[in-house]
């Protein structure tokens, strides 16, 4: 299945579905429209990563691997079969992820992220939220959004892919605000605007983004992290330099110090977020 083509084909359908919802909301239609406009103007593609993975991306090699690419590299380095390595890397998600990636075209090239409006993103995938510039997404043919986590939403019993659901829900970047409005508009209309980012993307759920092709550090608009973690790590930088921390804490703080250097080298802002 060509997920990206399906998304492009759904553009007008999403526009019509949004107009139907707006008409049905009556007096709340103004709030719905404000929500949609906010997502259109400020909604970005984002990916959450662990610190070690982020450091690999920002170093001179610029490595941005998906699980298939990471398994291929480990296969070259270790000599162990790629299928065995994929099972180890994916763990309990192996059967579902492989079923999904085999069903869609370019499945082994896919990277997964989320639509992001602010905050720390889908933190269970990593503490650091990489927010991509709008220019990275605009006009990108190989980018689509889905209603929710693909492995929880589009896998039927027996690891069969819900092709009908994918056909219905795939959405292009240009119409992501309509998807967000259809999924969350009724709730957003009754919530304060500062609560909209968590509605769009949080530990509890997200609108999934799928894209092919490897980004570079220059494609990042910002990296976001928890203010509490930032204060903790910067507070320990001197202790780490003086050897006053245990080995585990010292390595963590040194990695964070390395991150600050790399972000500065690439002119990428580090934004601190109060969780």
PyMOL commands that set and color helices and strands:
alter all, ss='L'
color gray80, all
select helices_A, chain A and resi 3-9+11-42+51-58+67-78+82-103+107-109+123-125+134-137+150-153+163-169+173-188+193-200+217-219+227-241+247-266
alter helices_A, ss='H'
color red, helices_A
select strands_A, chain A and resi 44-49+110-116+128-132+143-146+155-156+160-161+201-202+205-206+208-212+220-226+269-273
alter strands_A, ss='S'
color yellow, strands_A
deselect
rebuild
show_as cartoon
